[in-house]
Amino acid sequence: MESQNTRSDQPPRRRRRKRFVWGLVIAAAIIGGAVVFILPAWLSSDSGRRVVLSRINRSVDGKVDAKSLSVGWFKGIRATDVTYADTTGDTSVSVDTVSTRPKLGAILRGNLALGRTVLESPRVVVTVREAPAKEEESAGRASPPEPADGLVLPLAALDLEVKDGNARINLASNSHMQTVEFKNIASTINLNPGGRKSTFDLSMAVAEEGAESQVKAAGSVTRPAKKWTLKGTSGDLKVNIDKLDLSTLTPLFVLMGKDVAASGQLTADADVRIERGRIEKVVAQAGLRDFSQTIAGKKTVLEEPVTVDV
């Protein structure tokens, strides 16, 4: 009798265990579905936007803000009136609209990949208040060499367009403020994983105190499949520079930490082909007049215009 009762109790226990397991599965599915639908809506709300901005501001030197934030699994991320200012007040950034579509599949595989990304009317202002160290003081500090095994890019893919960009660099000194402005920046960058062709196209005006020149660059590059090394890189580059006044670039040189002062007018048109790190073709025409430069106190002057035809 006792063994019969034990056997008769086993089927209901199995059924209860099955119901319990299925209950867990259904509950997990409901919770997961709720997260999938609720999370984007919460991130798009005012409270979600504040939480995201607070996390960002804890990791940057300065303050980031945005008027609105919209997140969707299929429509991507969109933010309006995005601003950044560093703690010193020397750097500020504003963008009317930032929109991007992260590639979730690549991110799940551990690769940061941004799909269609558009920056509308970005504005950057940088003020350099102190002169950099002299060139001779930093001469002993050689730049770090390229790693022997190549460079790994933090970004696997990017389809970026910049519309109506503007960047201004101010060089503040005791006597005056010199400003160089990069206006009407239009750029497209299509960065693909290694082994596939990436392309870029850039145009902008370089201006200072009414003088303005045009700079354009376009090309393509195919980097190695794994790590980026110059030896394994192939590509094309076309550059056009129209009457660039080199003296306008002084604030840029200072920002880069270079003790360089140059003057003169540069006009250039170049077409370069690189095949696996080797220059295969160069077609270039360049003209330079009224050129002088001072590096670490040493001045070089060219009395006559220089023309190069390669």
N, C-alpha and C positions, 0 to 999 in steps of 0.2 A: 504493500500500500504506500509506503513512504517513497519508494523509487518512482511509483506512478505519479504521485503528486509533484515530485521534482521535475519529471519530464513534461508534465502538463503546464508548469510555470514558464518554461523556456521560450515558447513562441511569443507570448505577450511581451517578454523582456526584449526580444529581438526587435519586435515592432516598435516598442518605445524608443529603443536606441536609434532606429532608422528615422523615426519621426523627429527625434532630437537633432540628428545630423542634418536632416533636410531643413529643419527650422533654422539652424545656424547658417546654412547656405543661403536661404531666402533672406534672413536678416542681414547678412553681409551684402547681398545683392541690393537690397533696399537702401542700406547705408551708403554703399558705393555709388548708387545712382543718385542719391540725394546730394552727395558731395560733388559729383560731376555737374549737376545742374545748379546747385546752390553756390558753389565756390566762385564761379565767374560773376554771378550776380552780386555776391558780397564784395568781391574785389572792386566792382564797378560802383559800389555805393560810397558815400562820403566817409563812413567809418573805415571801410576797407582801404580807401585811398590814403587816409591818415596813417593806418598801420603800415602800409607799404612804404610811404615816405619816411616814417620814423625809423624803419629798418635800414633804409638807404642812408639816411643822415647819420646813423651811428657808425657807418663804415667809411664815410668820406670826410675830408677836411673842408667843411663848409656846410652850406644848406641847399638842399634841393626842394623844389616845390612844383606843383602842377595844379592847374585849375580843375581839370577833370581827368578821370581815368576810366577807360572802358576796356573790359576783358571778355573775350569769347573764345570758345574752343575752336571755332571755325573762322571767325572774322579777325582773330588775332588781338593785338594790344594797340590801343590808341590813347594818346595823352595830348592835352592841349595846354598852351601857355606854360611850357616847361621852363623853369629857370634854375640857375645855379650861381652861387656867389661864394668865393672862398673866404676864409676867416680874416685875411688881410685886406680884402677889398680890391686886390690887384687883378683878379680874374673874375669875369662874369660871362655867363652864357644864357641865351634865351632862344627858344625855338617855338614858333607858332603851333606847329603840330608835329608829333612824332607818331608814326604808325609802323608796326612791324608784325610779321607773321612767323613766329618761331616754328621750326620744323620739329614737331614733337618726337617723331621717330628717331631722328638723329640725337636729340637730347637724351632720350631714354637709353641710347647706346653709349652715352657718355661724351658726345661731341656737341659743342655749342654751334648751332647752325641757325641763322636767321634768314628767313625767306624774304619776300618783298618788303623792303624797309624804305620809308620816305621821311626825309627831314625837310619841312617847309619853313623857309625864311629863318635859318639859324643865324644868330648874331653872337660873335665872340669878341670880347674886349680884354686885352692883356696889357698891363702897365709894368714896365721894367723900371725899377727905382734905383737900383744900384749897378754900378759897372761890374763886369765879371772879372775874375782873376786874369792877370796878364798871360799872354800866350806862352811866354818863356817859363812862367811859374808852373804851368800845367804841361809843359813839353815832356817832362819825365813820366807823366801819367799816360801811358799808351792806352788806346781804346781796347776794350776786351775783344779778343779774337773770336771769330766764328767758331762755335763748338765743333769738334772734330766729327761728331756724328750728325751734325746738321741742326737746324732750328725747327722746333715744333710750334706751329701757330696755334694760339688759343681759340681761334675761330675757324671752324671747318668750312663754312659756306656763308655767303652774304650776297644779297641782291639789293644794293643801296643806291638811292637817288637823292641828291641834294639839290634843292630848288632855291634860287635867289639867296645864296649864302653871302655872308659878309663877315670879315675878320679884321680887327684893327689892333695894331700893336703900337703902344705909346712908349717912347723912351724919355723918361723924366731926368733932367739934369738941373743943376743950379741955375743955369742961364735960360734955358728954354725947354719946350716939349716938342720932340720930333715924332711924327706919326706916319706910319705907312698903313695903307688900307687895301685890303683885297676885296674887290667888289664884284657883284653879279656872279658869284661862284655857282657854276652849274657842273655837276659831276655825277657820273654813273660808274659804279663798281660792281662787277659780277665776279665774285670770288667763289671758285669751285674747289672741291677736294683735289688732293694731289693726283697727278696723272691726267687731269682734265684742264682744258684751256680756261684761263680767267682773263677778263677784259676790263679796261678802264678808259674813261674819257673825261677830261677836265678842261674847263675854260674859265678864265677870270680876268679882271682888269686890276692892275697894280697902280695905285694912285697916291700922290702926295702933293698938297698945295696946288691943285689944278693940273699938274702934269699926270698923264695917264698913259699906260701901255697895256698891250694885250699879250696874254700868255695862254697857249693851248698845248695840251699833251694828250696823246691817245696811244693805246697799244694793247698787246696781249702777252700773256706769260703762261707757260706750262711748267709747273714745279714738279719735283719728284713725288712719287706716290706716297712715301712715308714721311721723311723729314726733308725740310727745305735746305738745299745746299746750292751754291752758285754753280758748282760743277755740273749739276744735273738739271739746270734751268735753261729753257729755251723761250724765245719771245721776240716781239717786234716793238719798237718804240718810235713814235713820231712826235717831234717837238717844234713848235713855232713860237718865236719871241719877236715882238714888234716894238722896237724903240724903247727898250727897258732902261730906265735911268738907275744905274747901280747905286747911286747915293741914297735912293729911297729905301734900300734894303738894310741900312744900318741898324734900325731897331730889331730887325729879324736876326742879324748876326749877334747882337747883344743878347737876345733871348736864348740863342743857341750856345751862349758862353764863349763866343769867339771875339778876340780883340782885333777886329778887322774893320777898316774904313775904306770904302772904294767909291770911285766916281767914274763916270763915262756912260756912253750909250751903247747898248748891245742889241743887235738884230741877228736872229739866227733861225735857220730852218734845217732840221736834221731828221734823217731816217736811218735807224740802226736795227740790225738783225743779229740776234745772239742764238747760237745753236750749242746746247749743252755746255754753257759757260764760256764758249769761245765766240769772239766777235767775227761774224761771217761777212757782214756788209755794213759799210758806213757811207752814206751820201749826205753831205753837209755843206751848207754855205753860211758863213757867219761874218759879221762886220762889227768892229769895235773901234770907237773913236773917243778922243779926249779922256783916255783911261789913266787912272792912277789908283794906287792902293797903298795902304799903310797897315802892316802886320807887325804887332808888337813893337811899334815905334820905328820900323824900317819902311821907308817909302820907296815905291817903284812907280816911275812915270814913263809912258809911251808917247813920244813926241809926235809920231805920225799915226794915222789910222791904220788898223790892221784888218786885212781881209783873208779869210780862210775858205778854200774851196776844195773839198775832199770828195 
